[in-house]
Amino acid sequence: MPYTRPIRRFYLTAPRTLTFAVSLLLALLALLIAYGHVVDLHGVSAFVVLLIAYAVLLAGTLLRGV
């Protein structure tokens, strides 16, 4: 059952497994860039990759079927 706020109808749903796996892989890539000294992918920093991973997970939580 999704969580609802009492004032507005705002539903949070669990992300699909694929969405969670993609965000997890992006977060691991960010860790490798930050601490594993992996090539910076032509100027993309670990923070940007981690921000994209968080945005994917956020979209999977806020949007149904993503």
C-alpha positions, -999 to 999 in steps of 0.1 A, spaced: 0 0 0 15 33 -10 22 61 15 -2 91 13 1 125 28 -30 137 45 -32 171 28 -26 161 -9 -28 128 -27 9 122 -32 18 85 -37 52 70 -32 57 36 -48 86 11 -47 107 13 -78 109 -16 -102 138 -40 -98 154 -28 -130 152 9 -119 168 0 -86 195 -20 -103 204 8 -127 206 33 -99 228 9 -78 252 3 -107 255 41 -113 262 46 -76 289 19 -77 304 36 -108 305 69 -88 323 51 -60 348 37 -84 354 71 -100 358 87 -66 379 61 -47 391 36 -73 409 62 -96 389 51 -126 392 75 -156 368 104 -152 349 96 -183 360 128 -201 352 153 -174 322 137 -157 328 138 -119 317 112 -94 292 137 -80 275 140 -113 272 102 -117 259 99 -82 234 127 -89 221 108 -119 218 76 -99 198 95 -73 176 110 -100 169 76 -115 159 62 -81 138 93 -73 119 89 -106 113 53 -98 99 62 -65 77 91 -76 64 78 -109 44 46 -111 57 19 -135 92 33 -138 
